[in-house]
Amino acid sequence: MPEFIDLESRGVLAVSGPDARKFLQGLVSNDVEKVTPERAIHAAFLTAQGKYLFDFFIAELGGVLLLDCEAGRLADFQKRLRLYKLRSKVEIEDASARFAVLAVTGDGAADALGLAGEAGTAKEIEGGALFVDPRHAGLGARAIAENGKRDAFLAETGLAAGSLEDYDRIRIRLGVPDGTRDMQVEKTVLLEAGFDELHGVDWQKGCYMGQEL
């Protein structure tokens, strides 16, 4: 039976404005142009030497790009993104007080939420975004839900509460790293962490941080 887990260690950055997509496209490892209300992606922000700094999910809600990232490192991530803002018409807002991040796991999790089983498949829900984990469909789905509508979403879907320990067991069995719990800042190379197999890198997108991918 599908279960939900409150991911209290996650926060949300909202990136908006006319240049939002172009701005992120030049900074992250995956192709932001692939993000639509029907598709979410997993990506990373790296050092100039190609080492791991942050990883996150990007979903679209009402034309705004929502970045599901580590709450404890969100302020640092936001600060680093703003360093590249320059004259770009983009706003980078900490929206963690507005949104909760949930994982939905268990047999048939995607089907129970009306999602196709393919990794990254997404849809908008009232007050939020819902998507199959872009890294591996076996992890189930994730929801970025407005706090005021979280309970209504859970009541509508009939999901039972699960445990983070069970979720971690599934994640580890599938070989999926969890941010700084499993990767070293400024040391880990994405290929060492399996980002290629976990759909976190797009080798065809062109330049990244001024270098060719």
N, C-alpha and C positions, 0 to 999 in steps of 0.2 A: 504493500500500500504506500502511495506517495506520502512523504512527510516534508514539513518545512522546518528550516533552521534559521533563526535570526542571526545574521552575520554582524555582530556588534563591533567587530574589528574593522569594518569597512566604512568608508565615507564616500561622498559624492561631490565631484566638481561639475559645475554646469558651464559649458563653453558656448557662447552665443555671439551673434553679430554677423554682419555680411561676410567677414573674412574668416569665420571660425573654422570651417572645413579646410580651407587653404592653409591657414596657420598651423593646424595640427598635422596636416599632410607632410609638411617639411620637417617635422620634429619626431615623429614616431615610426616604429618599425613596420607597421602594417599599412594597408591602403585605406585611408579614411573615406575615399570616394565609394567604397563598398558599403558604408554604413547607411542604412535606410530604416524606416519604421518596420521593415520586414527582415532586417538583418543587423546583427551586432557582431563586433569583432573583439579580439583580444590583441593587445599591443604592448610595446615597451618603449620607454624613454631611456636612452643610453648616454654614456659619456662620449666625448669626441673620439676616444680610442675604441669605441664599440663595446664597452663594458656595461653591465646592468646597473641601472639606477632605480627605476620604477616599472612596474607592470600594472595593467589595468584593463577594464572592459570599456568599450564605447558603444552606447546605444543612443538612438534618436527618439526624442519625445517632443512633439509640437515644434519641430525645427531646431530644437536645442540639442546639443551633444552632451550626454551625461556620461561622466567618467567614474566608474565604480573602482575605487582604489583603497589602499591601506589608510585607515583613519589616522593612525599615529604618525604618518609621514605626509599627510595631505598638505599641511601648511608649507612644507619644504618643496613639495611637488608644485604647488601653486606659485610659489616664489620663483622657482626655476623657469616655469612656463612664462611668467610675466617678464623675465629678462629678455625674452625673444619677441615680445609684443611689438616694440618699437611703434610704428605708425599704423599697425594693423587695426582694423575696425573689429575688435573682438573684446568680449568681457569674459573674465575667468572668475567665477563666483563659487565660494564654498557653500554648497546646498545641502550639507549633511543634516542640518536641523530640519530640513523639509522632507527628506527621503529616508526610508529604511531600506536596507539591502537584505534580501532573503535568498536562501538556496532551497531548491525543491528537489528531493532525491527519492529513490525507490523505484521499483518496477513500474513502468508505465507513467513516469512523471510527466514527460512531454505530452503524451496523449491525454492525460488527465487535464492538462492546461490548454488543450486545443492547439498544440504546436506540432508541426512535423518533426520527426526525430533527428533531422540533420543538424549538425553542430552550427550554431550561429543563427538559426531561424528565429525570428523575433515578431512581436506584435505589440501594439500599444494597448494598454488597459486603462480604465478610468483612473487618471492621476498617476500613471506610471508606465514602465516598459517591462516586458516579459520576454525572455529569450532562452533558447537552449544553450548551455554552456559552449562557447565557441571553441574551447580547447579540446573537449571530448564529450560526445553526446552521452556517454556512460555516466557522466557526473550529474545528469539531469538538467534542471533549468535554474535560472536566476531571475529575481524580480527586483526592480527598483521601484518602490511604491511610496506614494505620498503618505506620510505618517497618519494623516487624518482619514485615509482610505484603506490603510493596511488591514484593519480588522474586517472591513466589508469584503475585501478581496479574499481573505482567509475563510470567511463564512461562506462565500459563494462557491469556492473551490472545495470546501470540506476537507482541507488538509489537516492532518494531525501534526502535533509538535514532535520533532525529531531531536537528535543530539548531535552536537558538533563532533563528538568522538566517532560516531558512526559515519558521518560525512567524511572525516579525515581518513578513516579506514578505506573507504571507496576511492578517495583521491590518491592515496599512497599506492593502493593496489594497481591503479591505472597509470602510475608513474607521472603524476601531475604535480609540479612544485607549487608551493604557496608563498609567493613573494619572499620577503626577507626571513621567513621561517626556514626556507630551504635554499635561498640564493644569497650570495655575498655582494653587497653594494660595492661597486667600482672594481669588482674582481671577476664575477661570473660572466662568461660569454654565453650569448643566447643559445648557440648550438649545443653547448655543454648541458644546458637545461632543457633541451628537447623542444625549443620554441618552433622549430621548423615543422616537426611532426604534430605539434599542438596548434598549428595554424596561427602563430603569433608574428610571423614574418612574411612579407610579400617581396619577393626578389625582383618583381617586374615594375615596381612603382617608381623607380628612378632614383633621384638623389635624396639622401637623408643626412641632415646636419652638414650639408656641403660635401658629402662624400658619396661615391657610388656604392649602392648596395651590391 
